[in-house]
Amino acid sequence: MQVFLIIISIALIAIVLLQSNKAEDAAQIISGGDSDLFSQRKERGSELFISRLTLVLGLVFFVISLVMEFM
């Protein structure tokens, strides 16, 4: 079970690093950037897949961590 948790955590780190540069928009809030931060951009194609995969891996990580705690 611990090996599976380590594999999930490594996969989660890799998928988060593959996501698009949304952090640039968040950094512009602090620096006062002149961009459309709150524009309605929809994720499409690979961005949507990576976003959903991140959500699934995060949930799996959370559930496995809870199960390991109570075993």
N, C-alpha and C positions, 0 to 999 in steps of 0.2 A: 504494500500500500504506500509506503514511503517513497519507493522508487517511482511509482506512478505519479505521486505528487511532485516530485522533482522534475519529471518529464513535462508535466502540465505547466509548471512554473517557468521552465526554460522556453517552452513554446509560447507562453503568454508574453514573456519579455520580448521574444523575437517578433511576434505579431504587433505589439505596441510600437516597436521601433520601425516597423514597416508602414505605419499609418502616415497619412499626409501631414503636411506642416500646419496643423491647426494651432500649435503652440506659438507660432509667429503672431497670429491674431490675438492670442491672449497676452502676449508680451507687449503688444501695441496699446493695450488698455493702460498699462502702467506708464509707458513712455509717451502716451498721448498721440498715437499714430492716427493718420488720417485715412483709415480704410473703412469699408463697410463691414464691420465686425458682425453685426446682427442681421446680415442679409440672409435671405431664405435660399440657401444652397442645399440642393439635394445630393446625397451620395449616390453614385451610379457605378455599375460594373464592379471592378475590383475593390474600390473604396467601400462599397456596401458590403461585399463579402468579408473584407478584413474587419470592418466594424462589427459585423454580426459574429464573426469568429472570435473576436476579442471578448464580446459579451458572453458567449458560450463558454470559452475557456475560463473566464473569471468566475462564472457561476459554478463550473465544475471544480475549480480550485477551492472555492468557498465551501461547497458541500463536502468535498473530501476532507478538508481541514476540520470541519465540524464532526464528521464521522470518526476521524482519528482521535479527536479529543475525548469522545465518549466511549471509546472502545477500551 
